[in-house]
Amino acid sequence: MSKLQTLKSTLPVLDNRRVQTMQAGSWRTSDQTAAQRGYGYKWQKAREQFLREHPLCLTC
């Protein structure tokens, strides 16, 4: 019996380098909680009320 040949991939080879998705100093890179960033109980209640009064975005 002869050995089977493997087919070469037709998919392009992707670049392995990583792309930086988050900026240094971004809130996503810090260890602060939402409350520490200023989004505490009062803000959450104000947000909830605003969304209740304005359920659609400005475009809609």
mmCIF file of the N, C-alpha and C atoms, coordinates in Angstrom:
data_MODEL
# 
_entry.id   MODEL 
# 
loop_
_atom_site.group_PDB 
_atom_site.id 
_atom_site.type_symbol 
_atom_site.label_atom_id 
_atom_site.label_alt_id 
_atom_site.label_comp_id 
_atom_site.label_asym_id 
_atom_site.label_entity_id 
_atom_site.label_seq_id 
_atom_site.pdbx_PDB_ins_code 
_atom_site.Cartn_x 
_atom_site.Cartn_y 
_atom_site.Cartn_z 
_atom_site.occupancy 
_atom_site.B_iso_or_equiv 
_atom_site.pdbx_formal_charge 
_atom_site.auth_seq_id 
_atom_site.auth_comp_id 
_atom_site.auth_asym_id 
_atom_site.auth_atom_id 
_atom_site.pdbx_PDB_model_num 
ATOM 1   N N  . MET A 1 1  ? 0.823   -1.179 0.000  1.00 0.00 ? 1  MET A N  1 
ATOM 2   C CA . MET A 1 1  ? 0.000   0.000  0.000  1.00 0.00 ? 1  MET A CA 1 
ATOM 3   C C  . MET A 1 1  ? 0.868   1.243  0.000  1.00 0.00 ? 1  MET A C  1 
ATOM 4   N N  . SER A 1 2  ? 0.420   2.231  -0.734 1.00 0.00 ? 2  SER A N  1 
ATOM 5   C CA . SER A 1 2  ? 1.186   3.472  -0.747 1.00 0.00 ? 2  SER A CA 1 
ATOM 6   C C  . SER A 1 2  ? 0.650   4.426  0.318  1.00 0.00 ? 2  SER A C  1 
ATOM 7   N N  . LYS A 1 3  ? 1.492   5.285  0.731  1.00 0.00 ? 3  LYS A N  1 
ATOM 8   C CA . LYS A 1 3  ? 1.154   6.254  1.768  1.00 0.00 ? 3  LYS A CA 1 
ATOM 9   C C  . LYS A 1 3  ? 0.304   7.383  1.170  1.00 0.00 ? 3  LYS A C  1 
ATOM 10  N N  . LEU A 1 4  ? -0.738  7.808  1.886  1.00 0.00 ? 4  LEU A N  1 
ATOM 11  C CA . LEU A 1 4  ? -1.579  8.915  1.416  1.00 0.00 ? 4  LEU A CA 1 
ATOM 12  C C  . LEU A 1 4  ? -0.832  10.231 1.540  1.00 0.00 ? 4  LEU A C  1 
ATOM 13  N N  . GLN A 1 5  ? -1.025  11.085 0.573  1.00 0.00 ? 5  GLN A N  1 
ATOM 14  C CA . GLN A 1 5  ? -0.415  12.413 0.635  1.00 0.00 ? 5  GLN A CA 1 
ATOM 15  C C  . GLN A 1 5  ? -1.398  13.379 1.281  1.00 0.00 ? 5  GLN A C  1 
ATOM 16  N N  . THR A 1 6  ? -0.894  14.248 2.118  1.00 0.00 ? 6  THR A N  1 
ATOM 17  C CA . THR A 1 6  ? -1.759  15.252 2.730  1.00 0.00 ? 6  THR A CA 1 
ATOM 18  C C  . THR A 1 6  ? -1.839  16.453 1.805  1.00 0.00 ? 6  THR A C  1 
ATOM 19  N N  . LEU A 1 7  ? -3.001  17.032 1.740  1.00 0.00 ? 7  LEU A N  1 
ATOM 20  C CA . LEU A 1 7  ? -3.205  18.205 0.893  1.00 0.00 ? 7  LEU A CA 1 
ATOM 21  C C  . LEU A 1 7  ? -2.765  19.455 1.632  1.00 0.00 ? 7  LEU A C  1 
ATOM 22  N N  . LYS A 1 8  ? -2.217  20.387 0.895  1.00 0.00 ? 8  LYS A N  1 
ATOM 23  C CA . LYS A 1 8  ? -1.831  21.660 1.494  1.00 0.00 ? 8  LYS A CA 1 
ATOM 24  C C  . LYS A 1 8  ? -3.072  22.522 1.677  1.00 0.00 ? 8  LYS A C  1 
ATOM 25  N N  . SER A 1 9  ? -3.074  23.306 2.724  1.00 0.00 ? 9  SER A N  1 
ATOM 26  C CA . SER A 1 9  ? -4.206  24.169 3.026  1.00 0.00 ? 9  SER A CA 1 
ATOM 27  C C  . SER A 1 9  ? -4.316  25.275 1.980  1.00 0.00 ? 9  SER A C  1 
ATOM 28  N N  . THR A 1 10 ? -5.539  25.602 1.613  1.00 0.00 ? 10 THR A N  1 
ATOM 29  C CA . THR A 1 10 ? -5.777  26.711 0.696  1.00 0.00 ? 10 THR A CA 1 
ATOM 30  C C  . THR A 1 10 ? -6.080  28.001 1.453  1.00 0.00 ? 10 THR A C  1 
ATOM 31  N N  . LEU A 1 11 ? -6.154  27.915 2.783  1.00 0.00 ? 11 LEU A N  1 
ATOM 32  C CA . LEU A 1 11 ? -6.413  29.103 3.598  1.00 0.00 ? 11 LEU A CA 1 
ATOM 33  C C  . LEU A 1 11 ? -5.146  29.933 3.733  1.00 0.00 ? 11 LEU A C  1 
ATOM 34  N N  . PRO A 1 12 ? -5.296  31.257 3.732  1.00 0.00 ? 12 PRO A N  1 
ATOM 35  C CA . PRO A 1 12 ? -4.102  32.087 3.897  1.00 0.00 ? 12 PRO A CA 1 
ATOM 36  C C  . PRO A 1 12 ? -3.545  31.966 5.312  1.00 0.00 ? 12 PRO A C  1 
ATOM 37  N N  . VAL A 1 13 ? -2.272  32.133 5.451  1.00 0.00 ? 13 VAL A N  1 
ATOM 38  C CA . VAL A 1 13 ? -1.619  32.090 6.754  1.00 0.00 ? 13 VAL A CA 1 
ATOM 39  C C  . VAL A 1 13 ? -1.825  33.449 7.421  1.00 0.00 ? 13 VAL A C  1 
ATOM 40  N N  . LEU A 1 14 ? -2.329  33.419 8.651  1.00 0.00 ? 14 LEU A N  1 
ATOM 41  C CA . LEU A 1 14 ? -2.582  34.657 9.388  1.00 0.00 ? 14 LEU A CA 1 
ATOM 42  C C  . LEU A 1 14 ? -1.331  35.110 10.126 1.00 0.00 ? 14 LEU A C  1 
ATOM 43  N N  . ASP A 1 15 ? -1.243  36.400 10.304 1.00 0.00 ? 15 ASP A N  1 
ATOM 44  C CA . ASP A 1 15 ? -0.126  36.971 11.046 1.00 0.00 ? 15 ASP A CA 1 
ATOM 45  C C  . ASP A 1 15 ? -0.310  36.639 12.527 1.00 0.00 ? 15 ASP A C  1 
ATOM 46  N N  . ASN A 1 16 ? 0.727   36.176 13.185 1.00 0.00 ? 16 ASN A N  1 
ATOM 47  C CA . ASN A 1 16 ? 0.633   35.750 14.585 1.00 0.00 ? 16 ASN A CA 1 
ATOM 48  C C  . ASN A 1 16 ? 0.794   36.889 15.580 1.00 0.00 ? 16 ASN A C  1 
ATOM 49  N N  . ARG A 1 17 ? 1.186   38.064 15.118 1.00 0.00 ? 17 ARG A N  1 
ATOM 50  C CA . ARG A 1 17 ? 1.408   39.164 16.062 1.00 0.00 ? 17 ARG A CA 1 
ATOM 51  C C  . ARG A 1 17 ? 0.094   39.595 16.694 1.00 0.00 ? 17 ARG A C  1 
ATOM 52  N N  . ARG A 1 18 ? 0.158   39.970 17.944 1.00 0.00 ? 18 ARG A N  1 
ATOM 53  C CA . ARG A 1 18 ? -1.029  40.418 18.664 1.00 0.00 ? 18 ARG A CA 1 
ATOM 54  C C  . ARG A 1 18 ? -1.283  41.894 18.373 1.00 0.00 ? 18 ARG A C  1 
ATOM 55  N N  . VAL A 1 19 ? -2.554  42.233 18.306 1.00 0.00 ? 19 VAL A N  1 
ATOM 56  C CA . VAL A 1 19 ? -2.962  43.608 18.093 1.00 0.00 ? 19 VAL A CA 1 
ATOM 57  C C  . VAL A 1 19 ? -3.408  44.166 19.433 1.00 0.00 ? 19 VAL A C  1 
ATOM 58  N N  . GLN A 1 20 ? -2.900  45.342 19.782 1.00 0.00 ? 20 GLN A N  1 
ATOM 59  C CA . GLN A 1 20 ? -3.286  45.951 21.047 1.00 0.00 ? 20 GLN A CA 1 
ATOM 60  C C  . GLN A 1 20 ? -4.705  46.478 20.918 1.00 0.00 ? 20 GLN A C  1 
ATOM 61  N N  . THR A 1 21 ? -5.606  45.978 21.745 1.00 0.00 ? 21 THR A N  1 
ATOM 62  C CA . THR A 1 21 ? -7.007  46.387 21.661 1.00 0.00 ? 21 THR A CA 1 
ATOM 63  C C  . THR A 1 21 ? -7.389  47.388 22.739 1.00 0.00 ? 21 THR A C  1 
ATOM 64  N N  . MET A 1 22 ? -6.636  47.439 23.818 1.00 0.00 ? 22 MET A N  1 
ATOM 65  C CA . MET A 1 22 ? -6.951  48.373 24.897 1.00 0.00 ? 22 MET A CA 1 
ATOM 66  C C  . MET A 1 22 ? -5.815  49.379 25.048 1.00 0.00 ? 22 MET A C  1 
ATOM 67  N N  . GLN A 1 23 ? -6.181  50.613 25.219 1.00 0.00 ? 23 GLN A N  1 
ATOM 68  C CA . GLN A 1 23 ? -5.208  51.669 25.410 1.00 0.00 ? 23 GLN A CA 1 
ATOM 69  C C  . GLN A 1 23 ? -4.682  51.635 26.841 1.00 0.00 ? 23 GLN A C  1 
ATOM 70  N N  . ALA A 1 24 ? -3.437  51.953 27.007 1.00 0.00 ? 24 ALA A N  1 
ATOM 71  C CA . ALA A 1 24 ? -2.880  52.055 28.354 1.00 0.00 ? 24 ALA A CA 1 
ATOM 72  C C  . ALA A 1 24 ? -3.604  53.178 29.091 1.00 0.00 ? 24 ALA A C  1 
ATOM 73  N N  . GLY A 1 25 ? -3.936  52.944 30.346 1.00 0.00 ? 25 GLY A N  1 
ATOM 74  C CA . GLY A 1 25 ? -4.653  53.947 31.136 1.00 0.00 ? 25 GLY A CA 1 
ATOM 75  C C  . GLY A 1 25 ? -6.160  53.875 30.970 1.00 0.00 ? 25 GLY A C  1 
ATOM 76  N N  . SER A 1 26 ? -6.652  52.945 30.186 1.00 0.00 ? 26 SER A N  1 
ATOM 77  C CA . SER A 1 26 ? -8.081  52.774 29.972 1.00 0.00 ? 26 SER A CA 1 
ATOM 78  C C  . SER A 1 26 ? -8.715  52.245 31.252 1.00 0.00 ? 26 SER A C  1 
ATOM 79  N N  . TRP A 1 27 ? -9.999  52.524 31.440 1.00 0.00 ? 27 TRP A N  1 
ATOM 80  C CA . TRP A 1 27 ? -10.684 51.997 32.623 1.00 0.00 ? 27 TRP A CA 1 
ATOM 81  C C  . TRP A 1 27 ? -10.710 50.478 32.586 1.00 0.00 ? 27 TRP A C  1 
ATOM 82  N N  . ARG A 1 28 ? -10.611 49.892 31.425 1.00 0.00 ? 28 ARG A N  1 
ATOM 83  C CA . ARG A 1 28 ? -10.641 48.436 31.332 1.00 0.00 ? 28 ARG A CA 1 
ATOM 84  C C  . ARG A 1 28 ? -9.366  47.804 31.882 1.00 0.00 ? 28 ARG A C  1 
ATOM 85  N N  . THR A 1 29 ? -8.290  48.552 31.908 1.00 0.00 ? 29 THR A N  1 
ATOM 86  C CA . THR A 1 29 ? -7.029  47.995 32.386 1.00 0.00 ? 29 THR A CA 1 
ATOM 87  C C  . THR A 1 29 ? -6.819  48.251 33.872 1.00 0.00 ? 29 THR A C  1 
ATOM 88  N N  . SER A 1 30 ? -7.683  49.057 34.495 1.00 0.00 ? 30 SER A N  1 
ATOM 89  C CA . SER A 1 30 ? -7.500  49.351 35.915 1.00 0.00 ? 30 SER A CA 1 
ATOM 90  C C  . SER A 1 30 ? -8.228  48.310 36.764 1.00 0.00 ? 30 SER A C  1 
ATOM 91  N N  . ASP A 1 31 ? -7.920  48.312 38.039 1.00 0.00 ? 31 ASP A N  1 
ATOM 92  C CA . ASP A 1 31 ? -8.543  47.371 38.966 1.00 0.00 ? 31 ASP A CA 1 
ATOM 93  C C  . ASP A 1 31 ? -9.708  48.000 39.720 1.00 0.00 ? 31 ASP A C  1 
ATOM 94  N N  . GLN A 1 32 ? -10.131 49.198 39.300 1.00 0.00 ? 32 GLN A N  1 
ATOM 95  C CA . GLN A 1 32 ? -11.208 49.877 40.000 1.00 0.00 ? 32 GLN A CA 1 
ATOM 96  C C  . GLN A 1 32 ? -12.559 49.240 39.674 1.00 0.00 ? 32 GLN A C  1 
ATOM 97  N N  . THR A 1 33 ? -13.432 49.241 40.663 1.00 0.00 ? 33 THR A N  1 
ATOM 98  C CA . THR A 1 33 ? -14.798 48.768 40.444 1.00 0.00 ? 33 THR A CA 1 
ATOM 99  C C  . THR A 1 33 ? -15.607 49.895 39.808 1.00 0.00 ? 33 THR A C  1 
ATOM 100 N N  . ALA A 1 34 ? -16.805 49.571 39.339 1.00 0.00 ? 34 ALA A N  1 
ATOM 101 C CA . ALA A 1 34 ? -17.676 50.581 38.739 1.00 0.00 ? 34 ALA A CA 1 
ATOM 102 C C  . ALA A 1 34 ? -17.999 51.666 39.767 1.00 0.00 ? 34 ALA A C  1 
ATOM 103 N N  . ALA A 1 35 ? -18.237 51.272 41.012 1.00 0.00 ? 35 ALA A N  1 
ATOM 104 C CA . ALA A 1 35 ? -18.547 52.244 42.063 1.00 0.00 ? 35 ALA A CA 1 
ATOM 105 C C  . ALA A 1 35 ? -17.364 53.177 42.316 1.00 0.00 ? 35 ALA A C  1 
ATOM 106 N N  . GLN A 1 36 ? -16.161 52.632 42.267 1.00 0.00 ? 36 GLN A N  1 
ATOM 107 C CA . GLN A 1 36 ? -14.972 53.460 42.468 1.00 0.00 ? 36 GLN A CA 1 
ATOM 108 C C  . GLN A 1 36 ? -14.772 54.436 41.313 1.00 0.00 ? 36 GLN A C  1 
ATOM 109 N N  . ARG A 1 37 ? -15.278 54.098 40.135 1.00 0.00 ? 37 ARG A N  1 
ATOM 110 C CA . ARG A 1 37 ? -15.170 54.985 38.986 1.00 0.00 ? 37 ARG A CA 1 
ATOM 111 C C  . ARG A 1 37 ? -16.284 56.022 38.971 1.00 0.00 ? 37 ARG A C  1 
ATOM 112 N N  . GLY A 1 38 ? -17.211 55.979 39.940 1.00 0.00 ? 38 GLY A N  1 
ATOM 113 C CA . GLY A 1 38 ? -18.260 56.981 40.041 1.00 0.00 ? 38 GLY A CA 1 
ATOM 114 C C  . GLY A 1 38 ? -19.633 56.492 39.643 1.00 0.00 ? 38 GLY A C  1 
ATOM 115 N N  . TYR A 1 39 ? -19.785 55.208 39.399 1.00 0.00 ? 39 TYR A N  1 
ATOM 116 C CA . TYR A 1 39 ? -21.070 54.654 39.000 1.00 0.00 ? 39 TYR A CA 1 
ATOM 117 C C  . TYR A 1 39 ? -21.698 53.887 40.156 1.00 0.00 ? 39 TYR A C  1 
ATOM 118 N N  . GLY A 1 40 ? -21.965 54.603 41.248 1.00 0.00 ? 40 GLY A N  1 
ATOM 119 C CA . GLY A 1 40 ? -22.525 53.993 42.445 1.00 0.00 ? 40 GLY A CA 1 
ATOM 120 C C  . GLY A 1 40 ? -24.043 53.892 42.379 1.00 0.00 ? 40 GLY A C  1 
ATOM 121 N N  . TYR A 1 41 ? -24.632 53.707 43.548 1.00 0.00 ? 41 TYR A N  1 
ATOM 122 C CA . TYR A 1 41 ? -26.068 53.493 43.677 1.00 0.00 ? 41 TYR A CA 1 
ATOM 123 C C  . TYR A 1 41 ? -26.880 54.644 43.096 1.00 0.00 ? 41 TYR A C  1 
ATOM 124 N N  . LYS A 1 42 ? -26.504 55.892 43.411 1.00 0.00 ? 42 LYS A N  1 
ATOM 125 C CA . LYS A 1 42 ? -27.261 57.051 42.925 1.00 0.00 ? 42 LYS A CA 1 
ATOM 126 C C  . LYS A 1 42 ? -27.222 57.125 41.404 1.00 0.00 ? 42 LYS A C  1 
ATOM 127 N N  . TRP A 1 43 ? -26.072 56.862 40.823 1.00 0.00 ? 43 TRP A N  1 
ATOM 128 C CA . TRP A 1 43 ? -25.953 56.904 39.364 1.00 0.00 ? 43 TRP A CA 1 
ATOM 129 C C  . TRP A 1 43 ? -26.800 55.802 38.735 1.00 0.00 ? 43 TRP A C  1 
ATOM 130 N N  . GLN A 1 44 ? -26.771 54.617 39.327 1.00 0.00 ? 44 GLN A N  1 
ATOM 131 C CA . GLN A 1 44 ? -27.537 53.501 38.787 1.00 0.00 ? 44 GLN A CA 1 
ATOM 132 C C  . GLN A 1 44 ? -29.042 53.792 38.827 1.00 0.00 ? 44 GLN A C  1 
ATOM 133 N N  . LYS A 1 45 ? -29.505 54.423 39.890 1.00 0.00 ? 45 LYS A N  1 
ATOM 134 C CA . LYS A 1 45 ? -30.918 54.775 39.994 1.00 0.00 ? 45 LYS A CA 1 
ATOM 135 C C  . LYS A 1 45 ? -31.283 55.845 38.968 1.00 0.00 ? 45 LYS A C  1 
ATOM 136 N N  . ALA A 1 46 ? -30.426 56.848 38.786 1.00 0.00 ? 46 ALA A N  1 
ATOM 137 C CA . ALA A 1 46 ? -30.684 57.893 37.798 1.00 0.00 ? 46 ALA A CA 1 
ATOM 138 C C  . ALA A 1 46 ? -30.699 57.303 36.388 1.00 0.00 ? 46 ALA A C  1 
ATOM 139 N N  . ARG A 1 47 ? -29.796 56.392 36.111 1.00 0.00 ? 47 ARG A N  1 
ATOM 140 C CA . ARG A 1 47 ? -29.737 55.722 34.806 1.00 0.00 ? 47 ARG A CA 1 
ATOM 141 C C  . ARG A 1 47 ? -31.009 54.917 34.562 1.00 0.00 ? 47 ARG A C  1 
ATOM 142 N N  . GLU A 1 48 ? -31.420 54.173 35.577 1.00 0.00 ? 48 GLU A N  1 
ATOM 143 C CA . GLU A 1 48 ? -32.631 53.363 35.464 1.00 0.00 ? 48 GLU A CA 1 
ATOM 144 C C  . GLU A 1 48 ? -33.857 54.217 35.169 1.00 0.00 ? 48 GLU A C  1 
ATOM 145 N N  . GLN A 1 49 ? -33.974 55.346 35.856 1.00 0.00 ? 49 GLN A N  1 
ATOM 146 C CA . GLN A 1 49 ? -35.111 56.235 35.639 1.00 0.00 ? 49 GLN A CA 1 
ATOM 147 C C  . GLN A 1 49 ? -35.059 56.850 34.240 1.00 0.00 ? 49 GLN A C  1 
ATOM 148 N N  . PHE A 1 50 ? -33.895 57.283 33.810 1.00 0.00 ? 50 PHE A N  1 
ATOM 149 C CA . PHE A 1 50 ? -33.749 57.870 32.480 1.00 0.00 ? 50 PHE A CA 1 
ATOM 150 C C  . PHE A 1 50 ? -34.144 56.865 31.400 1.00 0.00 ? 50 PHE A C  1 
ATOM 151 N N  . LEU A 1 51 ? -33.680 55.632 31.523 1.00 0.00 ? 51 LEU A N  1 
ATOM 152 C CA . LEU A 1 51 ? -33.996 54.616 30.528 1.00 0.00 ? 51 LEU A CA 1 
ATOM 153 C C  . LEU A 1 51 ? -35.480 54.252 30.540 1.00 0.00 ? 51 LEU A C  1 
ATOM 154 N N  . ARG A 1 52 ? -36.096 54.333 31.706 1.00 0.00 ? 52 ARG A N  1 
ATOM 155 C CA . ARG A 1 52 ? -37.533 54.076 31.793 1.00 0.00 ? 52 ARG A CA 1 
ATOM 156 C C  . ARG A 1 52 ? -38.304 55.169 31.056 1.00 0.00 ? 52 ARG A C  1 
ATOM 157 N N  . GLU A 1 53 ? -37.842 56.424 31.209 1.00 0.00 ? 53 GLU A N  1 
ATOM 158 C CA . GLU A 1 53 ? -38.526 57.556 30.565 1.00 0.00 ? 53 GLU A CA 1 
ATOM 159 C C  . GLU A 1 53 ? -38.174 57.678 29.080 1.00 0.00 ? 53 GLU A C  1 
ATOM 160 N N  . HIS A 1 54 ? -37.026 57.175 28.679 1.00 0.00 ? 54 HIS A N  1 
ATOM 161 C CA . HIS A 1 54 ? -36.560 57.266 27.281 1.00 0.00 ? 54 HIS A CA 1 
ATOM 162 C C  . HIS A 1 54 ? -36.131 55.873 26.808 1.00 0.00 ? 54 HIS A C  1 
ATOM 163 N N  . PRO A 1 55 ? -37.088 54.995 26.509 1.00 0.00 ? 55 PRO A N  1 
ATOM 164 C CA . PRO A 1 55 ? -36.706 53.605 26.166 1.00 0.00 ? 55 PRO A CA 1 
ATOM 165 C C  . PRO A 1 55 ? -36.025 53.454 24.812 1.00 0.00 ? 55 PRO A C  1 
ATOM 166 N N  . LEU A 1 56 ? -36.203 54.402 23.916 1.00 0.00 ? 56 LEU A N  1 
ATOM 167 C CA . LEU A 1 56 ? -35.604 54.307 22.592 1.00 0.00 ? 56 LEU A CA 1 
ATOM 168 C C  . LEU A 1 56 ? -34.433 55.260 22.462 1.00 0.00 ? 56 LEU A C  1 
ATOM 169 N N  . CYS A 1 57 ? -33.498 54.936 21.565 1.00 0.00 ? 57 CYS A N  1 
ATOM 170 C CA . CYS A 1 57 ? -32.369 55.836 21.330 1.00 0.00 ? 57 CYS A CA 1 
ATOM 171 C C  . CYS A 1 57 ? -32.855 57.075 20.569 1.00 0.00 ? 57 CYS A C  1 
ATOM 172 N N  . LEU A 1 58 ? -32.026 58.086 20.453 1.00 0.00 ? 58 LEU A N  1 
ATOM 173 C CA . LEU A 1 58 ? -32.427 59.322 19.787 1.00 0.00 ? 58 LEU A CA 1 
ATOM 174 C C  . LEU A 1 58 ? -32.802 59.088 18.332 1.00 0.00 ? 58 LEU A C  1 
ATOM 175 N N  . THR A 1 59 ? -32.122 58.199 17.663 1.00 0.00 ? 59 THR A N  1 
ATOM 176 C CA . THR A 1 59 ? -32.396 57.916 16.269 1.00 0.00 ? 59 THR A CA 1 
ATOM 177 C C  . THR A 1 59 ? -33.770 57.270 16.098 1.00 0.00 ? 59 THR A C  1 
ATOM 178 N N  . CYS A 1 60 ? -34.145 56.408 17.035 1.00 0.00 ? 60 CYS A N  1 
ATOM 179 C CA . CYS A 1 60 ? -35.430 55.708 16.932 1.00 0.00 ? 60 CYS A CA 1 
ATOM 180 C C  . CYS A 1 60 ? -36.581 56.634 17.317 1.00 0.00 ? 60 CYS A C  1 
# 
